[in-house]
Amino acid sequence: MPNENFDKVIVEWKDAYEMESGWQTIEEAIKIRPPTIFSMGFVLKEEKEYIILAGDVGRKGDSDCGRVQVIPKSWVKRVKLIDES
C-alpha cells in the first residue's frame, strides 16, 4: 500500500508558456494565453507561496518519491481532494 500520510489531490493551475523559437507577428503573440493544467498527486508540502506534489510515493515506511512538482500558489486555481472512501 502507498504511504497513507499524504493527501491525494487534483490541482488545476495556469502554467507559463513560451512560443516556439523564431519570429511571430505581434498579432499572433498577443493571442497566446497561459494553458490550464491539471496535476494529480500526493501533497508532500503546502505553504502560503507554493504546493509540492509527488506523482509517486513509496510504500509506508519508505521515504522515496518521484515526479515532483513545485507549483506557485499564485498559479493555482483550484485544489480538489481525492476522496477514496
DRENVEXFI-901492 format. One record per atom (N, C-alpha, C): residue number from 1; residue in three letters; x negated, y negated, z negated. Coordinates in Angstrom, 2 decimals. Last residue first. Layout:
residues N
- marti / lovex / xx / yy / zz
- NUM / ALA / X / Y / Z;
...
END
This chain:
residues 85
- marti / lovex / xx / yy / zz
- 85 / SER / 12.85 / -7.04 / 0.12;
- 85 / SER / 13.70 / -6.22 / -0.76;
- 85 / SER / 14.90 / -5.65 / -0.03;
- 84 / GLU / 11.15 / -8.72 / 1.39;
- 84 / GLU / 11.07 / -7.31 / 1.74;
- 84 / GLU / 11.95 / -6.43 / 0.86;
- 83 / ASP / 11.24 / -11.81 / 2.75;
- 83 / ASP / 11.84 / -11.03 / 1.67;
- 83 / ASP / 11.87 / -9.56 / 2.09;
- 82 / ILE / 8.97 / -14.15 / 3.42;
- 82 / ILE / 9.48 / -12.90 / 3.97;
- 82 / ILE / 9.95 / -12.05 / 2.80;
- 81 / LEU / 9.53 / -17.61 / 3.27;
- 81 / LEU / 9.11 / -16.42 / 2.55;
- 81 / LEU / 9.76 / -15.20 / 3.19;
- 80 / LYS / 8.55 / -20.05 / 5.49;
- 80 / LYS / 9.65 / -19.14 / 5.14;
- 80 / LYS / 9.07 / -17.90 / 4.49;
- 79 / VAL / 7.81 / -23.34 / 5.86;
- 79 / VAL / 7.25 / -22.09 / 5.36;
- 79 / VAL / 8.43 / -21.23 / 4.91;
- 78 / ARG / 7.51 / -25.90 / 8.35;
- 78 / ARG / 8.35 / -25.04 / 7.52;
- 78 / ARG / 7.56 / -23.80 / 7.10;
- 77 / LYS / 5.54 / -27.56 / 9.38;
- 77 / LYS / 6.94 / -27.99 / 9.45;
- 77 / LYS / 7.83 / -27.19 / 8.51;
- 76 / VAL / 2.23 / -28.63 / 8.93;
- 76 / VAL / 3.24 / -27.61 / 8.62;
- 76 / VAL / 4.64 / -28.22 / 8.66;
- 75 / TRP / 0.41 / -30.61 / 9.13;
- 75 / TRP / 0.81 / -29.99 / 10.39;
- 75 / TRP / 1.96 / -29.01 / 10.18;
- 74 / SER / -0.18 / -31.30 / 6.56;
- 74 / SER / 0.46 / -32.34 / 7.37;
- 74 / SER / 0.91 / -31.80 / 8.73;
- 73 / LYS / -1.58 / -29.07 / 5.67;
- 73 / LYS / -0.17 / -29.22 / 5.29;
- 73 / LYS / 0.54 / -30.28 / 6.11;
- 72 / PRO / -3.69 / -27.31 / 7.93;
- 72 / PRO / -3.43 / -28.55 / 7.18;
- 72 / PRO / -1.93 / -28.70 / 6.90;
- 71 / ILE / -4.48 / -23.97 / 7.50;
- 71 / ILE / -3.58 / -24.87 / 8.22;
- 71 / ILE / -3.37 / -26.12 / 7.38;
- 70 / VAL / -6.70 / -21.55 / 8.07;
- 70 / VAL / -6.51 / -22.68 / 7.17;
- 70 / VAL / -5.70 / -23.71 / 7.96;
- 69 / GLN / -6.61 / -18.03 / 8.40;
- 69 / GLN / -6.29 / -19.34 / 8.97;
- 69 / GLN / -6.18 / -20.36 / 7.85;
- 68 / VAL / -8.21 / -14.93 / 8.94;
- 68 / VAL / -7.90 / -16.02 / 8.02;
- 68 / VAL / -7.67 / -17.32 / 8.79;
- 67 / ARG / -8.57 / -12.14 / 9.64;
- 67 / ARG / -7.76 / -13.07 / 10.44;
- 67 / ARG / -7.27 / -14.24 / 9.58;
- 66 / GLY / -8.76 / -10.34 / 6.47;
- 66 / GLY / -9.16 / -10.66 / 7.84;
- 66 / GLY / -8.16 / -11.60 / 8.50;
- 65 / CYS / -10.25 / -9.31 / 3.34;
- 65 / CYS / -9.14 / -9.84 / 4.13;
- 65 / CYS / -9.68 / -10.20 / 5.52;
- 64 / ASP / -11.05 / -7.45 / 0.36;
- 64 / ASP / -11.30 / -7.84 / 1.74;
- 64 / ASP / -10.05 / -8.39 / 2.40;
- 63 / SER / -10.88 / -6.37 / -2.13;
- 63 / SER / -10.97 / -7.83 / -2.06;
- 63 / SER / -11.23 / -8.31 / -0.64;
- 62 / ASP / -8.73 / -3.82 / -3.49;
- 62 / ASP / -9.73 / -4.28 / -2.52;
- 62 / ASP / -9.75 / -5.80 / -2.51;
- 61 / GLY / -6.56 / -3.61 / -5.18;
- 61 / GLY / -7.88 / -3.38 / -5.75;
- 61 / GLY / -9.01 / -3.77 / -4.81;
- 60 / LYS / -4.44 / -2.49 / -2.69;
- 60 / LYS / -4.52 / -3.02 / -4.05;
- 60 / LYS / -5.87 / -2.64 / -4.64;
- 59 / ARG / -6.11 / -2.78 / 0.52;
- 59 / ARG / -5.23 / -2.13 / -0.47;
- 59 / ARG / -5.37 / -2.81 / -1.81;
- 58 / GLY / -6.66 / -6.01 / 2.16;
- 58 / GLY / -6.95 / -4.62 / 1.79;
- 58 / GLY / -5.93 / -4.05 / 0.83;
- 57 / VAL / -4.87 / -7.87 / 4.66;
- 57 / VAL / -5.49 / -7.76 / 3.33;
- 57 / VAL / -5.69 / -6.28 / 3.02;
- 56 / ASP / -4.47 / -9.97 / 7.47;
- 56 / ASP / -4.73 / -8.63 / 6.96;
- 56 / ASP / -5.33 / -8.74 / 5.56;
- 55 / GLY / -4.07 / -12.62 / 7.88;
- 55 / GLY / -3.23 / -11.68 / 8.62;
- 55 / GLY / -3.34 / -10.27 / 8.09;
- 54 / ALA / -3.93 / -15.04 / 5.40;
- 54 / ALA / -4.71 / -13.93 / 5.95;
- 54 / ALA / -3.73 / -13.02 / 6.67;
- 53 / LEU / -3.85 / -18.61 / 4.99;
- 53 / LEU / -3.19 / -17.33 / 5.27;
- 53 / LEU / -4.21 / -16.30 / 5.71;
- 52 / ILE / -3.81 / -21.45 / 3.08;
- 52 / ILE / -4.71 / -20.44 / 3.64;
- 52 / ILE / -3.94 / -19.13 / 3.76;
- 51 / ILE / -2.83 / -24.81 / 3.50;
- 51 / ILE / -2.42 / -23.46 / 3.11;
- 51 / ILE / -3.38 / -22.49 / 3.80;
- 50 / TYR / -3.52 / -28.16 / 2.22;
- 50 / TYR / -3.63 / -27.05 / 3.17;
- 50 / TYR / -3.05 / -25.77 / 2.59;
- 49 / GLU / -3.11 / -30.16 / 0.28;
- 49 / GLU / -3.59 / -30.54 / 1.60;
- 49 / GLU / -3.57 / -29.43 / 2.64;
- 48 / LYS / -2.23 / -28.90 / -2.05;
- 48 / LYS / -1.47 / -30.03 / -1.54;
- 48 / LYS / -1.83 / -30.34 / -0.08;
- 47 / GLU / -2.63 / -25.34 / -1.42;
- 47 / GLU / -2.98 / -26.59 / -2.08;
- 47 / GLU / -2.12 / -27.71 / -1.48;
- 46 / GLU / -2.63 / -21.95 / -1.71;
- 46 / GLU / -1.85 / -23.08 / -1.23;
- 46 / GLU / -2.19 / -24.29 / -2.08;
- 45 / LYS / -4.03 / -18.87 / -0.66;
- 45 / LYS / -4.13 / -20.07 / -1.49;
- 45 / LYS / -3.28 / -21.16 / -0.86;
- 44 / LEU / -3.09 / -16.68 / 0.71;
- 44 / LEU / -4.23 / -16.50 / -0.18;
- 44 / LEU / -4.34 / -17.66 / -1.16;
- 43 / VAL / -0.25 / -15.36 / 1.86;
- 43 / VAL / -0.74 / -16.62 / 1.32;
- 43 / VAL / -1.86 / -16.32 / 0.32;
- 42 / PHE / -0.32 / -13.38 / 4.74;
- 42 / PHE / -0.33 / -13.37 / 3.29;
- 42 / PHE / -0.91 / -14.69 / 2.80;
- 41 / GLY / 1.64 / -14.21 / 7.70;
- 41 / GLY / 0.53 / -13.65 / 6.95;
- 41 / GLY / 0.75 / -13.70 / 5.45;
- 40 / MET / 2.25 / -15.65 / 10.84;
- 40 / MET / 2.75 / -14.78 / 9.79;
- 40 / MET / 1.56 / -14.22 / 9.03;
- 39 / SER / 2.92 / -18.64 / 12.55;
- 39 / SER / 1.90 / -17.74 / 11.99;
- 39 / SER / 2.52 / -16.95 / 10.85;
- 38 / PHE / 3.89 / -20.30 / 15.31;
- 38 / PHE / 4.45 / -19.51 / 14.22;
- 38 / PHE / 3.38 / -18.51 / 13.78;
- 37 / ILE / 3.63 / -23.57 / 16.67;
- 37 / ILE / 3.02 / -22.27 / 16.42;
- 37 / ILE / 3.75 / -21.61 / 15.24;
- 36 / THR / 4.22 / -25.88 / 19.19;
- 36 / THR / 4.74 / -25.31 / 17.95;
- 36 / THR / 4.19 / -23.90 / 17.83;
- 35 / PRO / 1.77 / -28.12 / 20.59;
- 35 / PRO / 2.57 / -26.90 / 20.63;
- 35 / PRO / 3.04 / -26.49 / 19.24;
- 34 / PRO / 2.07 / -31.62 / 21.14;
- 34 / PRO / 1.47 / -30.55 / 20.34;
- 34 / PRO / 2.36 / -29.30 / 20.39;
- 33 / ARG / 2.43 / -32.55 / 24.60;
- 33 / ARG / 2.93 / -32.55 / 23.23;
- 33 / ARG / 2.22 / -31.45 / 22.45;
- 32 / ILE / 1.83 / -34.56 / 27.47;
- 32 / ILE / 1.41 / -33.45 / 26.61;
- 32 / ILE / 1.95 / -33.64 / 25.20;
- 31 / LYS / 2.30 / -36.81 / 28.91;
- 31 / LYS / 3.41 / -35.86 / 28.78;
- 31 / LYS / 3.10 / -34.71 / 27.82;
- 30 / ILE / -0.03 / -38.20 / 29.22;
- 30 / ILE / 0.90 / -38.69 / 28.20;
- 30 / ILE / 2.15 / -37.82 / 28.06;
- 29 / ALA / -1.30 / -36.78 / 31.33;
- 29 / ALA / -1.85 / -36.74 / 29.97;
- 29 / ALA / -0.83 / -37.17 / 28.92;
- 28 / GLU / 0.13 / -37.45 / 33.64;
- 28 / GLU / 0.09 / -36.06 / 33.17;
- 28 / GLU / -0.31 / -35.99 / 31.70;
- 27 / GLU / -0.43 / -40.22 / 33.71;
- 27 / GLU / 0.95 / -39.75 / 33.65;
- 27 / GLU / 1.04 / -38.31 / 33.16;
- 26 / ILE / -3.17 / -40.22 / 34.08;
- 26 / ILE / -2.64 / -40.71 / 32.81;
- 26 / ILE / -1.21 / -40.26 / 32.64;
- 25 / THR / -4.26 / -37.17 / 35.62;
- 25 / THR / -3.73 / -38.53 / 35.70;
- 25 / THR / -3.24 / -38.94 / 34.31;
- 24 / GLN / -7.36 / -35.56 / 34.85;
- 24 / GLN / -5.90 / -35.57 / 34.93;
- 24 / GLN / -5.45 / -37.02 / 35.11;
- 23 / TRP / -10.38 / -33.76 / 35.39;
- 23 / TRP / -9.63 / -35.00 / 35.47;
- 23 / TRP / -8.14 / -34.74 / 35.56;
- 22 / GLY / -11.78 / -31.42 / 33.00;
- 22 / GLY / -11.58 / -32.01 / 34.33;
- 22 / GLY / -10.71 / -33.24 / 34.24;
- 21 / SER / -10.62 / -28.80 / 30.92;
- 21 / SER / -11.68 / -29.70 / 31.36;
- 21 / SER / -11.39 / -30.21 / 32.76;
- 20 / GLU / -7.24 / -28.83 / 29.66;
- 20 / GLU / -8.39 / -28.18 / 30.29;
- 20 / GLU / -9.39 / -29.23 / 30.76;
- 19 / MET / -6.37 / -30.61 / 26.65;
- 19 / MET / -6.15 / -30.24 / 28.05;
- 19 / MET / -7.42 / -29.59 / 28.60;
- 18 / GLU / -5.82 / -29.46 / 23.43;
- 18 / GLU / -6.76 / -30.14 / 24.31;
- 18 / GLU / -6.52 / -29.66 / 25.73;
- 17 / TYR / -3.93 / -29.87 / 20.53;
- 17 / TYR / -4.01 / -29.32 / 21.88;
- 17 / TYR / -5.00 / -30.14 / 22.68;
- 16 / ALA / -3.05 / -28.81 / 17.20;
- 16 / ALA / -3.72 / -29.73 / 18.12;
- 16 / ALA / -3.82 / -29.07 / 19.48;
- 15 / ASP / 0.20 / -27.56 / 16.27;
- 15 / ASP / -1.24 / -27.42 / 16.44;
- 15 / ASP / -1.78 / -28.54 / 17.33;
- 14 / LYS / 2.67 / -27.43 / 13.82;
- 14 / LYS / 2.23 / -28.07 / 15.06;
- 14 / LYS / 0.71 / -28.01 / 15.12;
- 13 / TRP / 4.29 / -24.49 / 12.45;
- 13 / TRP / 3.42 / -25.66 / 12.38;
- 13 / TRP / 3.08 / -26.18 / 13.77;
- 12 / GLU / 5.72 / -22.24 / 10.28;
- 12 / GLU / 5.94 / -22.97 / 11.55;
- 12 / GLU / 5.14 / -24.26 / 11.45;
- 11 / VAL / 4.83 / -19.29 / 8.80;
- 11 / VAL / 4.59 / -20.73 / 8.78;
- 11 / VAL / 4.83 / -21.27 / 10.19;
- 10 / ILE / 6.14 / -16.76 / 6.95;
- 10 / ILE / 6.03 / -17.23 / 8.32;
- 10 / ILE / 5.89 / -18.74 / 8.22;
- 9 / VAL / 4.60 / -14.72 / 4.34;
- 9 / VAL / 5.35 / -15.86 / 4.86;
- 9 / VAL / 5.24 / -15.97 / 6.39;
- 8 / LYS / 4.25 / -13.02 / 1.34;
- 8 / LYS / 4.22 / -12.87 / 2.80;
- 8 / LYS / 5.13 / -13.94 / 3.38;
- 7 / ASP / 2.23 / -13.56 / -1.53;
- 7 / ASP / 3.49 / -13.77 / -0.82;
- 7 / ASP / 3.26 / -13.58 / 0.67;
- 6 / PHE / 0.20 / -11.12 / -3.10;
- 6 / PHE / 0.28 / -12.24 / -2.17;
- 6 / PHE / 1.67 / -12.33 / -1.57;
- 5 / ASN / 0.04 / -8.82 / -4.60;
- 5 / ASN / -0.10 / -10.09 / -5.30;
- 5 / ASN / 0.07 / -11.31 / -4.39;
- 4 / GLU / -0.04 / -6.32 / -3.47;
- 4 / GLU / 1.29 / -6.90 / -3.72;
- 4 / GLU / 1.22 / -8.29 / -4.34;
- 3 / ASN / -2.02 / -5.09 / -0.94;
- 3 / ASN / -2.05 / -5.82 / -2.20;
- 3 / ASN / -0.73 / -6.57 / -2.38;
- 2 / PRO / -0.42 / -2.31 / 0.70;
- 2 / PRO / -1.19 / -3.55 / 0.66;
- 2 / PRO / -1.12 / -4.19 / -0.72;
- 1 / MET / -0.84 / 1.19 / 0.00;
- 1 / MET / 0.00 / 0.00 / 0.00;
- 1 / MET / -0.88 / -1.24 / 0.00;
END
